[in-house]
Amino acid sequence: MTKTSALVATQTSTCARYERSMVVEHIAFDHVDPKGRGIGCAIERSTVEFELTDKPYGYCVKPGIFLAARVEPTRNGHRYGASQRTSYFATEAEREAFVAKRVTDSRKAAAKKAAAL
């Protein structure tokens, strides 16, 4: 096995995902959409573990424990629109920077929608 093929084998190894803990936080912005629903977002923070698996499907990531976050839009406190992908981080600081940017962007979009009314 050459060094290149070993690298390819590592990149295509699949892992199973196990949720260790999850906290969901809801943030309501001071804006409504054209239908009068309150605009906000839901933030899911979790710790996940990826373990190698022999199954031909799974996640193509390195095995280990990661911090995860997903920020989804809400209307009246309920998820709304397309699902957003979960992002994985090595440190708490990286995860919180991601969440802060997504919430800031969501807040700007909500203000723009409210201004159009």
Secondary structure as UniProt FT lines:
FT   HELIX           3..11
FT   STRAND          15..32
FT   TURN            34..35
FT   STRAND          38..52
FT   STRAND          64..75
FT   TURN            76..77
FT   STRAND          78..79
FT   STRAND          87..89
FT   HELIX           92..115
//
